Amino acid sequence: MRILDGKKIAAEIRAEVAEEIRRERERGARAPGLAVILAGDNPASQIYVRNKQKACEETGIVSHPFLLPATAREEEIIGLIRTLNERDDIDGILLQLPLPEGVDSRACLLAIDPEKDVDGFHPVNMGKLALGLPCLAPCTPAGVMELLARSDLSVKGKKAVIVGRSDIVGKPLAMLLSRKDADATVTICHSGTPDLAKECASADFLFLAMGKPEAITGDMINDGCVVIDVGINRTPEGLRGDAHFASASEKASAITPVPGGVGPMTIAALMKNAALAWKRRLGSR
Ligand SMILES: NC(=O)c1ccc[n+]([C@@H]2O[C@H](COP(=O)([O-])OP(=O)(O)OC[C@H]3O[C@@H](n4cnc5c(N)ncnc54)[C@H](OP(=O)(O)O)[C@@H]3O)[C@@H](O)[C@H]2O)c1
């Protein structure tokens, strides 16, 4: 059984991004700039933003933090986004979710220039993803695909089961796995799925993005299954995935730990998206 070391692979990716940025800068390019908007004082969001800023420092991306109070209104956030859309030194805009109560996150995300949408949540990028066109893909699914590729795990011709259909993980992951260049046969499960255990047991590759700590146990998993656990759940015992790691790892041929699996890959994918948005913008002027 292999434990897929997302932390190590993510560090390799960050080093590659840093090298790419260093080379461009040597040729005279300006530094890439990433605006990070954090509204309110959600402790988990503060940790995520700190980790993203650390990754920016490591790769040579200049992060521009915009810390707004929990009382920030939708018009204020959209106003800030519009200003950032116009700024030449900003290549990516990251809007940390969740936003304060009463703020429509969809309206705020829609205001982001799709060329600067490094989270890949804008409908233009989601639409391009669905059509298989080049785009800024959502970071968690992109990070998962990269983790598989760099671990020499091919989903081609395999049965992939995703538990969770969110706009940021389940749906875009299904699109990536079913693309011609991946060729998995994909099933998406959700709270309306009548027999979740049966679906999980049919998977060669099981992707968990439900947000339910240790909900998927070893008895629900096929022998030799690859388990990619996207879940990050805060419990009194610490961070837990959606898989019950001890029993699932007895059946799986490979599994991602929580923490240290998909989480760091998401941030590495964000750095790749920021560098891509920067290079495209450099090229377009
Ligand atoms: N590693 C990372 O970088 C990263 C990034 C993003 C999210 N996450 C984590 O991933 C998890 C999922 O996040 P999300 O934003 O995608 O969550 P979400 O928006 O809450 O979606 C959860 C999905 O799981 C489904 N679900 C919940 N309970 C279920 C059950 N008992 N049986 C079948 N389906 C069930 C829901 O079904 P319905 O649609 O029917 O409600 C929904 O589609 C969370 O733990 C989150 O913290 C991690």
The ligand as an ORCA input file, in Angstrom:
! r2SCAN-3c Opt
* xyz 0 1
  N      -7.979     19.482      0.172
  C      -8.380     20.678     -0.255
  O      -7.601     21.486     -0.714
  C      -9.840     20.978     -0.216
  C     -10.406     21.923     -1.084
  C     -11.792     22.109     -1.061
  C     -12.566     21.387     -0.162
  N     -11.956     20.518      0.696
  C     -12.738     19.691      1.640
  O     -13.462     18.751      0.870
  C     -14.710     18.459      1.490
  C     -15.806     18.779      0.499
  O     -15.787     20.146      0.191
  P     -16.849     20.818     -0.781
  O     -16.685     22.273     -0.725
  O     -16.795     20.124     -2.082
  O     -18.192     20.401      0.045
  P     -19.722     20.719     -0.120
  O     -19.946     21.891     -1.008
  O     -20.258     20.722      1.273
  O     -20.253     19.429     -0.865
  C     -20.314     18.186     -0.239
  C     -20.866     17.175     -1.211
  O     -20.869     15.901     -0.581
  C     -22.172     15.337     -0.701
  N     -22.462     14.548      0.499
  C     -22.459     14.977      1.771
  N     -22.802     13.963      2.610
  C     -23.019     12.887      1.828
  C     -23.400     11.553      2.075
  N     -23.608     11.111      3.321
  N     -23.526     10.713      1.037
  C     -23.309     11.131     -0.224
  N     -22.935     12.391     -0.530
  C     -22.798     13.252      0.483
  C     -23.136     16.515     -0.841
  O     -24.311     16.087     -1.493
  P     -25.497     17.116     -1.892
  O     -25.000     17.858     -3.088
  O     -26.635     16.231     -2.198
  O     -25.698     17.982     -0.699
  C     -22.296     17.481     -1.657
  O     -22.428     17.239     -3.023
  C     -14.717     19.326      2.759
  O     -14.236     18.545      3.824
  C     -13.745     20.436      2.461
  O     -13.162     20.978      3.617
  C     -10.633     20.296      0.673
*
